[in-house]
Amino acid sequence: MVSFSSAVRRLSPVKARKAVLWCFVGGMSAILASSWVNQNTADTSVSQVQVAPIQFDENLDHEAALSTHYPSTDPFFDSVKPSPFPFAQEIREISERFELSHSLIFAVAKTESGFRTQVESGAGAVGVMQVIAHAAGQDAWQRVLKKKGQPSLRDLKDPYTNMLLGSAYLKLLQDRYFNDIEDPQLRLGVVLAAYNWGPTNVRSMLDKGRPDNLKELYWMLWTYAPRETYGYVRKVVRTKAQFEAEHHSSFAA
């Protein structure tokens, strides 16, 4: 009996290639036919299994919810149970210390870094609230915490210390740099602009004309400030309001 390989060797190269190709096609056809038969003769009970549809709540802040259970941090959360919001205990303590709202600290941290503790920007901003050591970090380090020098990189990558410094700087901007602004919403917007753009730049902008409310401040930011600052202030204000709506029953605004 002549084997298939021997028979192929007796053919011309062209006919040999065709023979191998037809054998391959025939083999694949047989495999597909067998798969179709197995699929149609399988136990029909599998098709009766009910799978619950995935529900997506468009009103839920999924980014914040996922950050609670799957934070983009190092081992900081390993032994911490899920909280109502990321770094909940730290935010509570710092909020009480500086008399700042939970919602403001949360909104700035979320907007700045998405609660990532190790992130660094090209401008030298580090950590959860993106503190720059020689700028806001030094200001808060010396004037609020009453320490000499400036925070180290290790300090800024520690989430509690970073949020402490970032919040201290917000307090400094609110009570020292812009305490002459009486309207709370307008002062909030000005403080956030200064946190992003720097208090000297914001004060220079305000010298061109004093806005009467937050809406007028938005117009001034659009006209005089970098687009990043305009977008930043609006995003933090929006995130702060969203936090207050979602956690109003559990936490003071």
C-alpha positions in Angstrom: 0.0 0.0 0.0 1.4 3.4 -1.0 1.5 6.0 1.8 0.1 9.5 1.3 3.6 11.1 1.5 5.0 8.7 -1.1 2.1 9.5 -3.4 2.7 13.2 -3.0 6.4 12.9 -3.8 5.6 11.3 -7.2 3.5 14.3 -8.2 4.8 17.5 -9.8 5.4 20.4 -7.3 2.2 22.2 -8.4 0.0 19.1 -8.1 1.6 18.2 -4.8 0.7 21.6 -3.3 -2.9 21.2 -4.6 -3.1 17.8 -3.0 -1.9 19.0 0.4 -4.3 22.0 0.2 -7.3 19.8 -0.6 -6.4 17.5 2.3 -6.2 20.5 4.6 -9.6 21.9 3.5 -11.2 18.4 3.8 -9.8 18.1 7.4 -11.1 21.5 8.5 -14.6 20.7 7.0 -14.8 17.6 9.0 -13.8 19.4 12.2 -16.4 22.1 11.7 -19.1 19.5 10.9 -18.3 17.6 14.1 -18.4 20.8 16.1 -21.9 21.7 14.6 -23.2 18.3 15.5 -21.9 18.5 19.1 -23.3 22.0 19.6 -26.8 21.0 18.4 -27.0 17.8 20.4 -25.7 19.2 23.7 -27.8 19.3 26.8 -30.5 21.9 26.3 -30.5 22.7 30.0 -27.6 25.1 29.5 -29.8 27.4 27.4 -32.3 27.6 30.3 -29.8 29.2 32.7 -30.9 32.8 33.4 -28.1 35.4 33.5 -28.8 38.6 35.4 -28.3 41.7 33.2 -25.6 44.2 34.2 -27.1 47.3 35.6 -25.4 50.6 34.9 -26.5 53.6 37.0 -25.8 56.7 35.0 -26.1 58.8 38.1 -23.4 56.9 40.0 -19.9 58.3 40.1 -18.3 55.1 39.0 -14.8 56.5 39.1 -15.1 57.3 42.8 -16.9 54.0 43.6 -14.1 52.0 41.9 -11.4 54.0 43.6 -12.8 52.8 47.0 -12.3 49.1 46.1 -9.6 49.2 43.5 -7.4 52.2 44.4 -4.4 53.1 42.2 -2.2 53.3 45.3 0.5 51.1 46.9 -0.2 48.9 49.9 -1.9 51.8 51.7 -5.4 50.2 51.3 -4.4 46.6 51.9 -5.7 46.5 55.4 -8.4 49.1 55.1 -12.0 48.2 54.6 -14.0 50.0 51.8 -15.2 53.4 52.9 -17.9 55.7 51.7 -15.3 57.5 49.7 -11.5 57.2 49.2 -9.4 58.2 52.2 -12.6 58.9 54.2 -11.0 58.8 57.6 -8.1 61.0 56.6 -10.5 63.5 55.0 -12.6 63.6 58.1 -9.7 64.3 60.4 -8.2 67.0 58.1 -11.5 68.6 57.5 -12.0 69.0 61.3 -8.5 70.3 61.8 -8.7 73.1 59.3 -12.5 73.6 59.3 -12.7 72.9 55.6 -15.6 70.9 54.1 -15.2 67.2 53.4 -16.5 67.9 49.9 -13.8 70.5 49.1 -10.9 68.2 50.1 -12.5 65.3 48.3 -13.1 67.3 45.1 -9.6 68.8 44.9 -8.0 65.4 45.6 -10.1 63.6 43.0 -9.6 66.3 40.4 -5.9 66.6 41.0 -4.9 63.0 41.0 -7.8 60.6 41.1 -6.5 59.7 44.6 -3.2 58.3 43.2 -0.5 58.7 45.9 2.6 58.3 43.8 1.8 60.4 40.7 4.1 63.2 39.8 3.6 66.0 37.2 6.1 67.6 34.9 5.9 70.7 36.9 6.9 68.9 40.1 3.5 68.5 41.7 3.3 65.3 43.7 0.8 63.0 45.3 -2.9 63.0 46.0 -3.4 66.8 46.0 -0.5 67.5 43.6 1.5 69.6 46.0 4.7 71.3 44.8 7.3 71.2 47.5 8.9 74.6 47.0 5.6 76.4 46.4 2.4 75.4 48.1 4.1 72.7 50.1 6.7 75.2 51.6 4.0 77.8 52.3 1.8 75.3 54.2 4.8 73.6 55.8 6.1 76.9 57.3 3.0 79.0 57.9 0.4 76.4 59.0 2.4 73.5 60.3 5.1 75.8 61.7 8.0 73.7 60.4 11.3 74.9 58.8 12.3 74.2 55.2 9.9 72.3 52.9 8.4 68.8 52.7 10.5 66.0 51.1 9.4 63.8 48.2 8.7 61.1 50.8 6.5 63.4 52.7 4.5 64.3 49.6 4.0 60.7 48.6 2.6 59.9 51.9 -1.2 60.3 51.4 -2.1 61.7 54.8 0.8 64.2 54.8 0.0 65.3 51.2 -3.6 65.9 51.9 -2.7 67.7 55.1 -0.4 70.1 53.2 -2.8 70.5 50.3 -5.7 71.3 52.7 -3.5 73.6 54.8 -2.7 75.5 51.6 -6.4 75.8 50.8 -7.0 77.1 54.3 -4.2 79.6 53.8 -5.6 80.8 50.5 -9.1 81.1 51.9 -8.3 82.9 55.2 -5.2 84.9 54.4 -4.8 85.6 50.7 -8.5 86.1 49.8 -10.3 86.7 53.1 -11.6 90.0 51.7 -14.1 88.2 49.4 -17.4 87.9 51.3 -19.5 85.8 48.8 -18.7 82.1 49.8 -19.1 80.7 46.2 -17.0 83.5 44.7 -14.3 83.0 47.3 -14.4 79.2 46.6 -13.8 79.8 42.9 -11.0 82.3 43.6 -9.3 79.9 46.0 -9.4 77.1 43.5 -8.1 79.2 40.8 -5.2 80.2 43.1 -4.5 76.6 44.0 -4.1 75.8 40.3 -2.6 79.0 38.9 -1.0 80.6 41.9 -2.3 83.4 44.2 -0.1 86.1 42.6 -1.6 85.4 39.1 -5.1 85.4 40.5 -4.6 88.6 42.4 -3.3 90.3 39.2 -6.3 89.1 37.4 -8.7 90.5 40.1 -6.9 93.9 39.8 -8.4 94.1 36.3 -11.9 94.0 37.7 -13.6 92.4 40.7 -16.3 89.8 39.8 -19.6 89.9 41.8 -20.3 86.2 41.7 -19.0 82.8 40.5 -20.5 83.2 37.0 -18.6 86.4 36.5 -15.4 84.8 37.8 -15.8 82.1 35.2 -15.9 84.8 32.5 -12.8 86.4 33.9 -11.0 83.1 34.0 -12.0 82.3 30.5 -10.7 85.7 29.4 -7.4 86.1 31.4 -6.4 82.7 32.8 -5.0 79.6 31.2 -7.7 77.2 29.8 -6.5 74.6 32.3 -7.3 76.9 35.3 -10.8 77.7 33.9 -11.6 74.0 33.4 -10.1 73.1 36.7 -12.2 75.5 38.8 -15.4 74.4 37.0 -14.6 70.7 37.5 -13.8 71.0 41.2 -16.9 73.0 41.9 -19.0 70.4 40.0 -17.3 67.5 41.8 -17.8 69.2 45.2 -21.5 69.6 44.5 -21.8 66.0 43.4 -20.1 64.8 46.6 -22.5 66.9 48.7 -25.5 65.4 46.9 -24.4 61.8 47.3 -23.1 62.0 50.9 -25.4 64.6 52.3 -27.1 62.2 54.7 -23.9 60.9 56.1 -21.4 63.8 56.1 -21.6 67.5 56.7 -20.9 69.5 53.5 
